[in-house]
Amino acid sequence: MNPLQRRGLLSAAGFLGAAGAARAAGFGNPDRPAEGAINARLASSKSEPGPNNPALASQFPDFQDPPATDVNGMPLFWASFNNAHKRIQDGGWAREVNQDDFAISEDISGVNMRLSAGGIRELHWHQQAEWAFMLTGNCRITTLDEEGRPSVEDVQAGDLWYFPPGLPHSLQGLGPDGAEFVLAFDNGRSSEFNTLLLTDWMAHTPPEVLAKNFGVPADAFRTIPVDNLWIFQGEVPKDLAGDRRDARVVPGAQQVIYRLSAASPQRQTRGGSVRIADSRHFPISKTVAAALETISPGGLREMHWHPNADEWAMVLKGQARVTVFNTGPKAVTADFKPGDVWYIKKSLGHYVENTGSDEFQVISVYKSERFAEVSLSDWLTHLPPDMVRRTLNLDPSVIARFPTGRPDFLPV
């Protein structure tokens, strides 16, 4: 046979084979070559005879056995405070997840901090905005705005605070058992261990300059710390009214706290609820928007995306799985438990499914003045039905049953 004819026949056979494989792809298994353990016929295709850590692997069932709809991989969008190193001092501790450890997290870095009753996070400020959500306990916060107006407030579990970039502040745990909270900075490179500390500045300013600045003899500063304090143990502060009086608090300062958990949900169904805090509800918070979402057992946070910002989220309770979709196509599914963090890039489609028997709750943060999202079902129910039918090859009666009015949480 003529080599050119043979090559043509082989090419045709290859084309027909590829076409047959494409036709074989279908619902729940769309790709060729086929993905997922369900398509691995030999037991040895799924076995793991090499070294492994069963305790760790058991925490990630959807990494070990991904849905057949996962394809091609993408940057890891899972991280956790549970395996982040703790810096512990007398008075409390902190641990962080930033872009040094979590490459995908470009816009947000996170810190989990604990202060004992009386424990103080020393006087400091940041080049970035600081947003915080109280997890447990009670904390006293202080700040001074750019117009010289002081603020002294007490926050409790479920409350937020927000300090714009450059505003000095302090944090102190209250009785009976201090406080724990999560901080978010609007820069993925920010670090809790690299802040502008009062003790550092004072120790590195010539004594004669300190004397001129404060109008007291230079020797008065002889006993200032030469090492920063960062977190240290103090006395439990007196009543709030007394601290406000001593700090010369006057009316008019912009409110730096927001009682998120006490606010009414923006949306609530049998499947879950959401409370949103952005500049519309919390005017000072110009660079960070947040959503506190609770999903009922078996519930689904519907398929959606955020068109204006990446999503950084910390799991507060329960367990869930999340699949993220990107162009390519690429799709990856991961499992999340308390203390875990996900980071989903702007406009990438995703859902959150409660896979446990208890409520799932997560706090999500966005580097934006406003919370925004696009619902898949909302989009599809605001198109001519024939457009949806022709695109997805669905019966019109099925399209007519799609939920309308942005359900957010399913079941409605």
C-alpha positions as CSV (number, residue, x, y, z in Angstrom):
1,M,0.0,0.0,0.0
2,N,1.1,3.5,-0.8
3,P,2.5,5.0,2.5
4,L,0.4,8.2,1.9
5,Q,-2.7,6.1,1.6
6,R,-1.9,4.1,4.7
7,R,-1.3,7.3,6.6
8,G,-4.6,8.6,5.4
9,L,-6.4,5.5,6.6
10,L,-4.7,5.7,10.0
11,S,-5.6,9.3,10.4
12,A,-9.2,8.5,9.5
13,A,-9.3,5.7,12.0
14,G,-7.8,8.0,14.7
15,F,-10.4,10.6,13.9
16,L,-13.3,8.0,14.1
17,G,-11.8,6.7,17.4
18,A,-11.7,10.1,18.9
19,A,-15.2,10.9,17.7
20,G,-16.4,7.7,19.2
21,A,-14.8,8.5,22.5
22,A,-16.3,12.0,22.4
23,R,-19.7,10.4,21.9
24,A,-19.1,8.1,24.8
25,A,-18.5,11.0,27.2
26,G,-21.6,11.9,29.1
27,F,-23.5,12.8,32.2
28,G,-21.4,12.5,35.4
29,N,-18.3,11.6,33.3
30,P,-17.8,14.2,30.6
31,D,-14.1,13.8,29.8
32,R,-11.8,11.7,27.7
33,P,-9.6,10.1,28.8
34,A,-12.1,9.1,31.5
35,E,-11.5,10.6,35.0
36,G,-12.2,9.2,38.4
37,A,-11.8,5.9,40.3
38,I,-15.2,4.8,38.8
39,N,-13.4,4.5,35.4
40,A,-10.3,2.6,36.7
41,R,-11.2,-1.1,36.0
42,L,-8.0,-2.6,37.5
43,A,-7.7,-2.5,41.3
44,S,-4.0,-1.7,41.0
45,S,-5.0,1.5,39.2
46,K,-6.5,2.8,42.5
47,S,-4.1,1.2,45.0
48,E,-1.5,3.2,47.0
49,P,1.3,0.8,47.9
50,G,3.8,3.5,48.6
51,P,4.3,5.6,51.7
52,N,1.2,7.4,53.0
53,N,-0.3,9.1,56.0
54,P,-3.8,7.6,56.6
55,A,-4.7,10.1,59.3
56,L,-4.1,13.0,57.0
57,A,-5.5,11.4,53.9
58,S,-8.7,10.6,55.7
59,Q,-9.4,14.3,56.1
60,F,-9.6,14.8,52.3
61,P,-12.0,12.2,50.8
62,D,-12.5,14.3,47.6
63,F,-8.8,14.6,47.1
64,Q,-8.3,10.8,47.5
65,D,-11.3,9.9,45.4
66,P,-12.3,12.9,43.3
67,P,-15.7,13.1,41.5
68,A,-15.3,12.0,37.8
69,T,-16.3,15.5,36.9
70,D,-13.1,16.9,38.3
71,V,-10.6,17.6,35.5
72,N,-7.0,18.9,34.9
73,G,-6.3,20.4,38.3
74,M,-5.7,24.0,39.3
75,P,-3.8,25.8,42.1
76,L,-4.6,24.4,45.5
77,F,-7.4,26.5,47.0
78,W,-7.3,24.7,50.4
79,A,-5.3,25.8,53.4
80,S,-5.8,25.6,57.2
81,F,-5.0,27.3,60.4
82,N,-4.9,23.8,61.9
83,N,-1.4,23.2,60.5
84,A,-0.1,26.8,60.8
85,H,2.7,27.4,63.2
86,K,1.6,29.2,66.5
87,R,3.6,31.9,68.1
88,I,2.8,31.7,71.8
89,Q,3.6,34.2,74.5
90,D,2.4,35.0,78.0
91,G,-1.0,36.6,77.1
92,G,-1.9,34.7,74.0
93,W,-0.9,33.4,70.6
94,A,-1.4,33.8,66.9
95,R,-1.0,31.9,63.7
96,E,-1.3,33.0,60.1
97,V,-2.1,31.9,56.6
98,N,-0.7,34.3,53.9
99,Q,0.6,34.1,50.4
100,D,4.0,32.8,51.6
101,D,2.2,29.6,52.5
102,F,-0.9,29.8,50.3
103,A,0.2,30.9,46.9
104,I,-3.2,31.5,45.4
105,S,-4.2,34.0,48.2
106,E,-3.2,37.2,46.5
107,D,-5.7,39.7,48.0
108,I,-6.2,38.5,51.5
109,S,-4.0,37.2,54.3
110,G,-5.5,35.7,57.5
111,V,-4.6,35.5,61.1
112,N,-6.1,33.5,63.9
113,M,-5.4,35.1,67.3
114,R,-6.2,34.3,71.0
115,L,-5.8,36.7,73.9
116,S,-6.1,35.6,77.5
117,A,-8.2,37.6,80.0
118,G,-6.1,40.7,80.3
119,G,-3.8,39.7,77.4
120,I,-2.8,42.6,75.2
121,R,-1.8,42.8,71.5
122,E,0.5,45.8,71.9
123,L,-0.1,49.2,70.4
124,H,0.5,49.0,66.7
125,W,-0.7,49.9,63.2
126,H,-0.5,48.5,59.7
127,Q,0.0,49.6,56.1
128,Q,-3.1,47.5,55.2
129,A,-6.7,47.6,56.5
130,E,-7.5,45.2,59.3
131,W,-10.8,43.5,59.3
132,A,-11.8,41.1,62.2
133,F,-14.5,38.6,63.2
134,M,-14.9,37.6,66.8
135,L,-15.0,33.8,67.3
136,T,-15.3,33.5,71.1
137,G,-15.2,35.6,74.2
138,N,-14.9,39.3,74.6
139,C,-12.3,41.9,73.6
140,R,-11.7,45.6,74.1
141,I,-10.4,47.5,71.1
142,T,-9.1,51.0,70.8
143,T,-8.2,53.2,67.9
144,L,-7.7,56.8,66.8
145,D,-8.9,58.1,63.5
146,E,-7.1,60.6,61.2
147,E,-9.1,63.5,62.7
148,G,-7.9,62.7,66.2
149,R,-11.1,61.1,67.4
150,P,-10.6,58.1,69.8
151,S,-12.7,55.0,69.9
152,V,-12.9,52.5,72.8
153,E,-15.3,49.6,72.2
154,D,-16.1,46.1,73.5
155,V,-16.8,43.3,71.0
156,Q,-18.1,39.8,71.5
157,A,-18.6,36.6,69.5
158,G,-20.2,37.4,66.2
159,D,-19.0,41.0,66.0
160,L,-16.8,42.7,63.4
161,W,-14.3,45.5,63.6
162,Y,-12.5,47.4,60.8
163,F,-9.4,49.6,61.1
164,P,-8.5,51.5,57.9
165,P,-4.8,51.4,56.9
166,G,-2.5,53.4,59.2
167,L,-4.9,53.9,62.1
168,P,-3.3,52.9,65.4
169,H,-5.0,50.4,67.6
170,S,-4.8,47.9,70.5
171,L,-6.6,44.7,71.4
172,Q,-7.1,43.3,74.9
173,G,-8.9,40.2,76.1
174,L,-11.7,40.6,78.7
175,G,-13.0,38.3,81.4
176,P,-13.9,35.7,82.0
177,D,-11.9,33.9,79.4
178,G,-10.3,36.4,77.0
179,A,-11.0,36.3,73.3
180,E,-10.3,34.5,70.0
181,F,-10.8,36.1,66.6
182,V,-9.8,35.9,63.0
183,L,-8.2,38.8,61.2
184,A,-8.1,39.5,57.5
185,F,-5.7,42.0,55.9
186,D,-6.5,43.4,52.4
187,N,-3.1,42.2,51.0
188,G,-2.0,38.6,50.7
189,R,1.5,39.4,51.7
190,S,0.6,40.9,55.0
191,S,2.0,39.2,58.1
192,E,0.9,39.5,61.8
193,F,4.6,39.2,62.7
194,N,5.6,42.3,60.7
195,T,3.6,45.2,62.0
196,L,4.5,48.7,63.0
197,L,4.9,48.4,66.8
198,L,5.0,51.3,69.3
199,T,7.8,49.7,71.3
200,D,10.0,49.3,68.3
201,W,9.6,52.9,67.2
202,M,10.3,54.3,70.7
203,A,13.4,52.1,71.2
204,H,14.8,53.2,67.8
205,T,14.3,57.0,68.3
206,P,17.1,59.1,69.8
207,P,16.3,59.9,73.5
208,E,16.7,63.6,72.9
209,V,14.1,63.5,70.2
210,L,11.7,61.6,72.5
211,A,12.3,64.4,75.1
212,K,11.5,67.1,72.6
213,N,8.4,65.3,71.3
214,F,6.8,64.6,74.6
215,G,8.1,67.5,76.7
216,V,9.8,65.5,79.4
217,P,13.4,64.8,80.3
218,A,15.2,62.2,78.2
219,D,16.0,60.1,81.3
220,A,12.2,59.5,81.7
221,F,12.5,57.0,78.8
222,R,15.4,55.0,80.3
223,T,13.2,52.0,81.2
224,I,11.3,51.7,77.9
225,P,11.4,48.1,76.4
226,V,14.3,47.5,74.0
227,D,12.5,44.5,72.6
228,N,9.0,44.6,71.3
229,L,6.2,43.1,73.4
230,W,3.8,41.9,70.6
231,I,1.5,40.0,72.9
232,F,1.9,40.3,76.7
233,Q,-0.2,39.7,79.8
234,G,-1.8,42.7,81.5
235,E,-4.5,43.3,84.0
236,V,-8.1,42.8,83.0
237,P,-9.3,46.3,82.1
238,K,-11.8,48.3,84.2
239,D,-15.3,49.0,83.0
240,L,-15.8,50.4,79.5
241,A,-17.2,53.7,80.7
242,G,-14.1,54.3,82.7
243,D,-11.7,53.5,79.9
244,R,-13.7,55.8,77.5
245,R,-13.6,58.6,80.0
246,D,-9.8,58.2,80.5
247,A,-9.2,58.0,76.8
248,R,-11.2,61.3,76.3
249,V,-13.7,59.6,73.9
250,V,-16.1,62.2,72.5
251,P,-19.1,61.6,70.2
252,G,-18.6,61.8,66.4
253,A,-16.0,59.1,65.7
254,Q,-16.8,56.8,62.9
255,Q,-18.1,53.5,64.1
256,V,-15.4,50.8,63.8
257,I,-17.6,47.8,65.0
258,Y,-20.6,46.0,63.5
259,R,-22.8,43.4,65.3
260,L,-22.9,41.0,62.4
261,S,-24.4,38.0,64.1
262,A,-27.1,40.1,65.7
263,A,-28.1,41.5,62.3
264,S,-31.1,40.2,60.3
265,P,-30.2,37.7,57.5
266,Q,-30.4,39.2,54.0
267,R,-31.6,35.8,52.9
268,Q,-33.0,32.8,54.7
269,T,-34.5,29.5,53.5
270,R,-34.8,26.0,54.7
271,G,-31.3,25.4,53.2
272,G,-29.5,28.2,55.0
273,S,-29.0,31.9,55.6
274,V,-26.6,34.7,55.0
275,R,-25.7,37.9,56.8
276,I,-23.7,40.5,54.8
277,A,-21.5,43.3,56.0
278,D,-20.1,45.7,53.5
279,S,-19.9,49.5,53.1
280,R,-23.7,49.7,52.7
281,H,-24.2,48.3,56.3
282,F,-20.8,49.1,57.8
283,P,-19.8,52.4,56.2
284,I,-16.1,52.5,57.5
285,S,-15.4,49.1,55.8
286,K,-14.3,50.5,52.4
287,T,-11.9,47.7,51.3
288,V,-13.4,44.6,52.8
289,A,-16.9,43.0,52.4
290,A,-18.0,40.0,54.3
291,A,-20.7,37.3,54.4
292,L,-21.6,35.0,57.3
293,E,-23.2,31.9,55.8
294,T,-25.0,29.0,57.6
295,I,-26.0,25.9,55.6
296,S,-28.4,23.4,56.9
297,P,-27.5,19.6,56.9
298,G,-27.8,18.4,53.4
299,G,-28.2,22.0,52.1
300,L,-26.5,23.6,49.2
301,R,-25.1,27.1,48.7
302,E,-26.2,27.4,45.1
303,M,-23.8,27.4,42.1
304,H,-22.6,31.0,41.8
305,W,-19.6,33.3,41.3
306,H,-18.4,36.7,42.5
307,P,-17.7,39.1,39.7
308,N,-15.9,41.8,41.7
309,A,-13.4,40.1,44.0
310,D,-11.7,36.9,45.1
311,E,-13.3,35.0,48.0
312,W,-11.3,34.1,51.2
313,A,-13.2,32.0,53.6
314,M,-12.7,30.4,57.0
315,V,-14.8,27.5,58.2
316,L,-16.3,28.0,61.6
317,K,-18.2,24.8,62.2
318,G,-19.4,21.7,60.4
319,Q,-18.0,20.1,57.2
320,A,-18.6,20.7,53.5
321,R,-17.3,20.1,50.0
322,V,-16.6,22.7,47.4
323,T,-16.0,22.4,43.7
324,V,-14.3,25.3,41.8
325,F,-14.7,25.5,38.0
326,N,-12.3,27.4,35.7
327,T,-11.8,27.7,32.0
328,G,-9.8,24.9,30.4
329,P,-12.0,23.2,31.5
330,K,-10.7,22.8,35.0
331,A,-12.6,21.6,38.0
332,V,-11.3,20.6,41.5
333,T,-13.3,19.4,44.6
334,A,-12.0,19.8,48.1
335,D,-13.3,19.1,51.7
336,F,-13.3,21.6,54.5
337,K,-13.7,21.4,58.3
338,P,-13.4,24.0,61.1
339,G,-10.3,26.1,60.9
340,D,-9.8,25.4,57.2
341,V,-9.6,28.2,54.6
342,W,-10.5,28.3,51.0
343,Y,-9.6,30.9,48.4
344,I,-11.5,31.2,45.1
345,K,-10.5,33.5,42.4
346,K,-12.9,36.2,41.1
347,S,-15.6,35.0,38.7
348,L,-14.7,31.3,39.1
349,G,-17.9,29.2,39.5
350,H,-18.4,27.2,42.7
351,Y,-20.9,25.8,45.2
352,V,-20.7,24.8,48.9
353,E,-22.5,21.6,50.0
354,N,-23.0,20.6,53.6
355,T,-21.7,17.0,53.8
356,G,-22.2,16.6,57.6
357,S,-25.1,16.0,60.0
358,D,-24.8,19.4,61.7
359,E,-25.0,23.0,60.5
360,F,-22.1,24.3,58.4
361,Q,-21.0,27.9,59.0
362,V,-18.4,29.9,57.2
363,I,-17.2,33.5,57.2
364,S,-16.2,34.8,53.7
365,V,-14.2,37.9,53.0
366,Y,-13.8,39.9,49.8
367,K,-11.4,42.8,49.0
368,S,-14.1,45.1,47.9
369,E,-16.4,47.9,49.1
370,R,-19.4,45.8,48.3
371,F,-20.5,42.1,48.3
372,A,-21.5,41.0,44.8
373,E,-22.4,37.7,43.2
374,V,-24.1,36.1,40.2
375,S,-26.4,33.2,40.6
376,L,-26.4,30.5,37.9
377,S,-30.1,29.7,38.2
378,D,-30.9,33.4,38.3
379,W,-29.1,33.9,35.0
380,L,-30.7,30.9,33.3
381,T,-34.2,31.9,34.4
382,H,-33.7,35.4,33.0
383,L,-32.9,34.2,29.5
384,P,-35.3,33.2,26.7
385,P,-36.1,29.6,27.6
386,D,-35.3,28.5,24.0
387,M,-31.8,29.8,24.4
388,V,-31.3,27.6,27.5
389,R,-33.0,24.6,25.7
390,R,-30.7,24.8,22.7
391,T,-27.6,25.3,24.8
392,L,-28.1,22.5,27.4
393,N,-30.4,20.2,25.4
394,L,-33.0,20.2,28.2
395,D,-36.7,19.6,28.0
396,P,-38.7,22.9,28.4
397,S,-40.6,21.4,31.3
398,V,-37.3,20.9,33.2
399,I,-36.2,24.5,32.5
400,A,-39.6,25.7,33.8
401,R,-38.9,24.1,37.2
402,F,-35.6,25.9,37.8
403,P,-35.8,28.0,41.0
404,T,-36.3,31.7,40.4
405,G,-35.5,34.8,42.4
406,R,-32.0,33.8,43.5
407,P,-32.6,31.0,46.0
408,D,-29.0,31.3,47.5
409,F,-29.6,28.2,49.7
410,L,-31.3,25.0,48.6
411,P,-33.8,23.6,49.5
412,V,-35.8,26.8,49.4
